[in-house]
Amino acid sequence: MKILVLNCGSSSLKYQLINMETEEVLASGKYERIGEAEAFITHKAKGKKIEIKKPAYDHKEAIEFTLAQLTNPEYKVIDDLNEIEAIGHRTVHGGEIFKESTIITDEVIEKIRECSEFAPLHNPAGILGIEACKKVMPGKPMVGVFDTTFHQTMKKDKFIYPIPYEYYEKYGIRKYGAHGTSHMYVSQRLAEIVKRDIKELKIVTCHLGQGSSICAVEGGKSIDTTMGLTPLAGLPMVTRSGDLDPSVITYIMKKENLTADEMENILNKKSGLQAISGLAPDFREIEAASYGDNERAAIAIERFKYEIASYIAKYAVAMNGIDYIVFTGGVGENQINIRKGICEKLEFMGVKVDVEANNMRGEEKEISTPDSKIKVYVVPTNEELMIAKETQRLVK
């Protein structure tokens, strides 16, 4: 079975075509700047990497051109689009409606739309991709795989907020979490690497990237996570604030005479590490500046490491101990000094990082010393494969 996995942003489209018999990625790429004349696609297939400038004014046009690359005679991976048997869509927020992955119908699309208020940056983009696929490949089975599903195993004392209970009953206001597909994949993959039953393990998974979250995984199930009602909560991220004293928000709104939408935009797009550092919203640039004389960049990176270490320690309480810590995501997999700095803050818990082993990027590897009480691994995430597996399971 060949499955196409799509991850749609408001102006981007990431994709992989996977042969599920071998789990081989036949083709992958990203369409960027959708909606603009300067749109372009980066496509990888048959050992080639091709960048093509091609205007795409909506997701339908982007998907049509992407599909054409899969059958392009120069680097084709399939002879006919009918070889694609199903499409898996990354969908960020399923609220309390979707407790597991689901076959997409018109009714499901409307319910995903209802959940958009909890993920205004993500769900609408996902719907664009779903609607585009309906037009381009009508009748093709599609599956929605939700970032929130993995966290549905959290107990109520972990997900309920200390606000009037009626808001949970009326509006579903509670912690939902995100990045669940990634947390599920890396925790399961770790168990395979160390050849242990995941039901016996206490793992803290750290998905660190443009958006970042941490998850306590006990016995293969999420028992707590840092993101909350929306992907805004938890750690300070590149452009997102993470956790704040709620009074900060109302105080600024009053002082600046801001609407709720304006404040939400500030918290999602103009806060986080870029706001502290005053630099561009690029983690690599902020980290590089932190090693020089840029005090604000240094403060931003230190705050990032401190919050991560603090949450890991908190999850030792949640699980009554930790067996493994796993780093994943763009930052977790590639930023050597960030991993080292976080581990050093956890030395009191018996964490010891092997400096030589840690000196690598993007590898599946243990980076702790033999005598470290808690073992530390880097496991590159593969959300696309997990989405494809869920799609295959439901379609079959």
C-alpha positions as CSV (number, residue, x, y, z in Angstrom):
1,M,0.0,0.0,0.0
2,K,1.3,3.5,-1.0
3,I,0.1,6.3,1.3
4,L,0.5,10.0,0.8
5,V,1.0,11.9,4.0
6,L,0.2,15.7,4.0
7,N,1.0,18.3,6.6
8,C,-0.5,21.6,5.6
9,G,0.4,25.1,6.9
10,S,-1.4,28.3,6.0
11,S,1.1,28.9,3.2
12,S,3.0,25.6,3.0
13,L,2.6,22.0,2.2
14,K,4.9,19.2,3.5
15,Y,4.4,15.7,2.0
16,Q,5.8,12.2,1.9
17,L,4.8,9.3,-0.3
18,I,5.5,6.1,1.7
19,N,5.5,2.5,0.5
20,M,4.0,0.7,3.6
21,E,5.3,-2.7,2.6
22,T,8.9,-1.6,3.2
23,E,8.2,1.8,5.0
24,E,10.4,3.4,2.3
25,V,9.9,7.1,1.6
26,L,9.5,7.1,-2.2
27,A,9.3,10.9,-2.4
28,S,9.1,13.9,-0.1
29,G,9.2,17.6,-0.1
30,K,7.8,21.0,0.8
31,Y,5.8,23.6,-1.1
32,E,6.4,27.0,0.3
33,R,4.9,30.5,-0.1
34,I,1.5,29.1,-1.3
35,G,-0.7,32.0,-2.3
36,E,2.2,34.0,-3.8
37,A,3.7,34.3,-7.3
38,E,7.1,33.4,-5.7
39,A,5.8,30.0,-4.5
40,F,8.3,27.1,-5.0
41,I,8.6,23.4,-4.3
42,T,11.5,21.4,-3.0
43,H,11.1,17.8,-4.1
44,K,13.2,14.8,-3.3
45,A,12.9,11.5,-5.1
46,K,15.2,8.9,-6.7
47,G,18.2,10.4,-4.9
48,K,17.6,13.8,-6.5
49,K,16.7,17.1,-4.9
50,I,14.9,19.5,-7.2
51,E,13.8,23.1,-6.5
52,I,11.1,24.4,-8.8
53,K,9.7,27.9,-8.8
54,K,6.0,27.5,-9.6
55,P,3.2,29.9,-8.6
56,A,0.5,28.2,-6.6
57,Y,-2.3,30.5,-5.5
58,D,-4.1,28.0,-3.3
59,H,-3.5,24.5,-1.8
60,K,-5.4,22.9,-4.7
61,E,-2.9,24.2,-7.2
62,A,0.0,23.2,-4.9
63,I,-1.3,19.7,-4.5
64,E,-1.9,19.3,-8.2
65,F,1.7,20.3,-9.0
66,T,3.1,18.1,-6.2
67,L,1.2,15.1,-7.6
68,A,2.6,15.8,-11.0
69,Q,6.1,15.5,-9.7
70,L,5.4,12.0,-8.4
71,T,4.8,10.8,-12.1
72,N,7.3,13.2,-13.7
73,P,9.3,10.9,-16.2
74,E,12.6,12.4,-15.0
75,Y,12.3,11.2,-11.5
76,K,8.9,9.4,-11.2
77,V,8.2,7.1,-8.3
78,I,4.8,5.9,-9.5
79,D,3.3,5.4,-13.0
80,D,-0.2,6.5,-12.1
81,L,-1.9,8.4,-9.3
82,N,-4.2,5.5,-8.7
83,E,-1.2,3.7,-7.1
84,I,-1.8,6.1,-4.1
85,E,-4.4,4.1,-2.1
86,A,-5.0,6.6,0.7
87,I,-4.1,10.0,2.1
88,G,-3.2,10.7,5.8
89,H,-3.5,14.3,7.1
90,R,-1.8,15.7,10.1
91,T,-4.5,17.5,12.0
92,V,-3.4,19.4,15.1
93,H,-6.4,19.7,17.4
94,G,-9.3,17.3,17.8
95,G,-10.7,18.7,21.1
96,E,-12.7,16.2,23.0
97,I,-14.5,15.2,19.8
98,F,-11.7,13.0,18.4
99,K,-10.2,10.6,20.8
100,E,-8.5,8.6,18.0
101,S,-7.6,8.9,14.3
102,T,-10.6,8.8,12.0
103,I,-11.7,8.4,8.4
104,I,-12.5,11.9,7.0
105,T,-16.0,12.6,5.9
106,D,-17.9,15.9,5.4
107,E,-19.1,15.6,9.0
108,V,-15.6,15.1,10.3
109,I,-14.4,18.2,8.4
110,E,-17.0,20.3,10.1
111,K,-16.0,19.0,13.5
112,I,-12.4,19.7,12.7
113,R,-13.5,23.2,11.9
114,E,-15.2,23.5,15.2
115,C,-11.9,22.7,16.9
116,S,-10.1,25.5,15.0
117,E,-10.7,27.9,17.8
118,F,-8.2,25.9,19.9
119,A,-5.6,25.8,17.1
120,P,-6.2,28.9,14.9
121,L,-2.8,28.6,13.3
122,H,-3.1,25.0,12.4
123,N,-6.6,23.5,11.9
124,P,-7.8,25.9,9.2
125,A,-4.6,25.1,7.2
126,G,-5.3,21.4,7.6
127,I,-8.8,21.8,6.3
128,L,-7.4,23.6,3.2
129,G,-5.4,20.5,2.5
130,I,-8.3,18.2,3.0
131,E,-10.6,20.2,0.8
132,A,-8.0,20.4,-1.9
133,C,-7.5,16.7,-1.9
134,K,-11.2,16.1,-2.3
135,K,-11.1,18.2,-5.5
136,V,-7.9,16.8,-6.9
137,M,-8.4,13.1,-5.9
138,P,-12.2,12.7,-5.4
139,G,-13.2,9.5,-3.7
140,K,-9.8,8.7,-2.4
141,P,-10.0,7.5,1.3
142,M,-8.5,10.1,3.7
143,V,-7.6,9.8,7.4
144,G,-7.2,12.5,10.0
145,V,-4.5,11.9,12.6
146,F,-4.7,14.3,15.5
147,D,-1.8,15.7,17.5
148,T,-4.1,15.7,20.6
149,T,-5.1,12.0,20.4
150,F,-2.1,10.6,22.2
151,H,-2.8,12.8,25.2
152,Q,-6.4,11.5,25.6
153,T,-5.0,9.1,28.2
154,M,-4.3,11.9,30.6
155,K,-6.3,11.7,33.8
156,K,-8.7,14.5,34.7
157,D,-6.6,15.7,37.6
158,K,-3.8,16.4,35.0
159,F,-5.9,18.0,32.3
160,I,-8.4,20.1,34.3
161,Y,-7.7,23.8,34.9
162,P,-8.3,25.5,38.3
163,I,-11.0,27.8,36.9
164,P,-14.8,27.6,37.3
165,Y,-15.7,24.0,36.3
166,E,-18.6,25.2,34.2
167,Y,-16.2,26.5,31.6
168,Y,-15.0,22.9,31.1
169,E,-18.5,21.6,30.9
170,K,-19.8,24.4,28.6
171,Y,-16.7,25.0,26.3
172,G,-14.4,22.1,26.8
173,I,-11.7,24.3,28.3
174,R,-9.0,21.9,29.5
175,K,-5.4,20.8,28.7
176,Y,-5.3,18.9,25.4
177,G,-1.6,18.9,24.5
178,A,0.0,18.7,21.0
179,H,2.8,17.0,19.1
180,G,1.2,13.7,20.2
181,T,2.1,11.9,17.0
182,S,5.8,12.7,17.6
183,H,5.7,11.8,21.3
184,M,4.1,8.5,20.4
185,Y,6.6,7.7,17.7
186,V,9.8,8.5,19.6
187,S,8.7,6.7,22.8
188,Q,7.8,3.6,20.9
189,R,11.0,3.8,18.8
190,L,13.0,4.2,22.0
191,A,11.5,1.0,23.4
192,E,12.5,-0.8,20.2
193,I,16.1,0.6,20.4
194,V,16.6,-0.5,24.0
195,K,14.8,-3.8,23.5
196,R,12.4,-3.3,26.4
197,D,8.6,-3.5,26.7
198,I,7.3,0.1,26.6
199,K,4.7,-0.9,29.3
200,E,7.6,-1.1,31.8
201,L,9.2,2.3,30.9
202,K,9.0,5.8,32.3
203,I,10.0,8.1,29.5
204,V,10.2,11.9,29.1
205,T,10.1,12.9,25.4
206,C,11.3,16.4,24.5
207,H,10.0,17.6,21.1
208,L,12.0,20.8,20.6
209,G,11.7,22.9,17.5
210,Q,9.9,26.1,16.3
211,G,7.1,24.8,18.5
212,S,8.2,22.8,21.6
213,S,6.6,20.5,24.0
214,I,7.5,17.8,26.6
215,C,5.5,14.7,27.5
216,A,5.6,12.2,30.4
217,V,5.1,8.8,28.9
218,E,4.4,6.0,31.4
219,G,3.7,2.5,30.1
220,G,3.4,3.8,26.6
221,K,0.7,6.3,27.5
222,S,0.8,10.1,27.9
223,I,0.1,11.0,31.5
224,D,1.0,14.7,31.3
225,T,2.3,17.2,28.7
226,T,3.3,20.9,28.5
227,M,1.0,22.3,25.9
228,G,-2.5,23.0,27.0
229,L,-5.8,24.1,25.6
230,T,-3.8,25.3,22.6
231,P,-0.2,24.9,21.3
232,L,0.6,28.2,23.0
233,A,1.1,26.9,26.5
234,G,4.1,25.3,28.2
235,L,7.7,26.1,27.2
236,P,8.7,29.5,25.7
237,M,9.1,28.8,22.0
238,V,10.6,30.8,19.1
239,T,7.6,33.0,18.6
240,R,5.1,31.7,21.3
241,S,5.2,32.9,24.9
242,G,4.5,29.6,26.7
243,D,3.2,29.8,30.2
244,L,2.6,33.2,31.7
245,D,1.0,34.8,34.8
246,P,-2.5,35.3,33.3
247,S,-2.5,38.9,34.7
248,V,0.3,39.8,32.3
249,I,-2.2,39.3,29.5
250,T,-5.0,41.4,30.9
251,Y,-2.6,44.1,32.1
252,I,-1.1,44.6,28.6
253,M,-4.6,44.5,27.0
254,K,-5.8,47.3,29.3
255,K,-2.6,49.4,28.9
256,E,-2.4,49.0,25.1
257,N,-6.2,48.9,24.5
258,L,-5.8,45.6,22.6
259,T,-8.6,43.3,21.4
260,A,-8.5,39.6,22.3
261,D,-7.4,38.8,18.7
262,E,-4.6,41.3,18.8
263,M,-3.4,39.9,22.1
264,E,-3.6,36.4,20.8
265,N,-1.5,37.4,17.8
266,I,1.2,38.9,20.0
267,L,1.3,35.8,22.2
268,N,1.5,33.4,19.2
269,K,3.7,35.3,16.7
270,K,5.6,38.1,18.5
271,S,6.6,36.5,21.8
272,G,8.9,33.8,23.0
273,L,12.7,33.7,22.4
274,Q,12.5,36.2,19.5
275,A,10.8,38.7,21.8
276,I,13.4,38.3,24.6
277,S,16.4,38.4,22.2
278,G,15.0,41.1,19.8
279,L,16.3,39.0,16.9
280,A,14.6,37.3,13.9
281,P,12.4,34.3,14.7
282,D,15.1,31.7,13.9
283,F,16.3,29.5,16.7
284,R,19.7,29.0,15.1
285,E,20.3,32.7,14.9
286,I,19.3,33.3,18.5
287,E,21.4,30.5,19.8
288,A,24.5,31.6,17.8
289,A,24.1,35.2,19.1
290,S,23.8,33.9,22.7
291,Y,27.5,32.8,22.6
292,G,28.7,36.3,21.8
293,D,28.0,39.5,23.7
294,N,24.3,39.6,23.0
295,E,22.9,39.5,26.6
296,R,19.3,39.3,25.6
297,A,19.9,36.3,23.3
298,A,21.8,34.6,26.1
299,I,18.9,35.2,28.5
300,A,16.5,33.8,26.0
301,I,18.5,30.6,25.5
302,E,19.1,30.2,29.2
303,R,15.3,30.6,29.9
304,F,14.6,27.9,27.2
305,K,17.0,25.4,28.8
306,Y,15.8,26.2,32.3
307,E,12.1,25.6,31.5
308,I,12.8,22.3,29.8
309,A,14.9,21.0,32.7
310,S,12.3,22.1,35.1
311,Y,9.5,20.3,33.3
312,I,11.6,17.1,33.1
313,A,12.1,17.3,36.9
314,K,8.4,17.9,37.3
315,Y,7.6,14.8,35.3
316,A,9.8,12.7,37.5
317,V,7.2,13.5,40.2
318,A,4.3,12.7,37.8
319,M,5.8,9.2,37.1
320,N,7.7,8.6,40.4
321,G,10.9,8.4,38.5
322,I,12.3,8.5,35.0
323,D,14.1,5.8,33.0
324,Y,14.8,7.6,29.8
325,I,14.9,11.2,28.4
326,V,14.5,11.5,24.6
327,F,15.3,14.6,22.5
328,T,13.7,15.0,19.1
329,G,12.5,17.7,16.8
330,G,14.6,20.2,14.8
331,V,16.3,21.7,17.9
332,G,16.4,18.5,20.0
333,E,18.0,16.5,17.2
334,N,20.5,19.0,16.0
335,Q,21.5,21.6,18.7
336,I,24.4,20.0,20.6
337,N,24.8,22.7,23.2
338,I,21.1,22.9,24.0
339,R,21.0,19.2,24.8
340,K,24.2,19.5,26.8
341,G,23.0,22.5,28.8
342,I,19.6,20.8,29.7
343,C,21.3,17.6,30.8
344,E,23.8,19.6,33.0
345,K,20.9,21.2,34.8
346,L,19.7,17.6,35.7
347,E,22.9,16.4,37.2
348,F,21.3,16.4,40.6
349,M,19.0,13.6,39.3
350,G,21.9,11.5,38.2
351,V,21.9,12.6,34.5
352,K,25.3,12.6,33.0
353,V,25.9,13.6,29.4
354,D,28.7,12.0,27.3
355,V,30.2,15.1,25.6
356,E,31.7,13.1,22.8
357,A,28.6,11.0,22.1
358,N,26.5,14.2,22.2
359,N,28.7,15.8,19.5
360,M,26.4,14.8,16.6
361,R,23.3,16.0,14.7
362,G,20.3,14.1,13.6
363,E,21.5,10.6,14.6
364,E,19.6,7.9,16.6
365,K,22.0,7.6,19.5
366,E,22.5,7.4,23.3
367,I,24.2,10.5,24.5
368,S,24.5,9.7,28.3
369,T,27.5,8.1,30.0
370,P,27.4,4.4,31.1
371,D,27.0,5.5,34.8
372,S,24.1,8.0,34.1
373,K,21.2,7.0,36.4
374,I,18.8,8.2,33.7
375,K,19.6,7.3,30.1
376,V,19.4,10.0,27.5
377,Y,18.8,9.4,23.8
378,V,18.4,11.4,20.6
379,V,15.7,9.8,18.4
380,P,14.8,11.7,15.1
381,T,11.0,11.9,14.9
382,N,9.0,10.4,12.1
383,E,5.5,11.8,12.4
384,E,4.8,11.0,8.8
385,L,5.4,7.3,9.2
386,M,3.2,7.2,12.3
387,I,0.5,9.0,10.3
388,A,0.9,6.5,7.5
389,K,0.6,3.6,9.9
390,E,-2.6,5.0,11.3
391,T,-4.0,5.7,7.9
392,Q,-3.2,2.1,6.7
393,R,-4.8,0.7,9.9
394,L,-8.1,2.5,9.4
395,V,-8.3,2.1,5.6
396,K,-7.7,-1.6,5.8
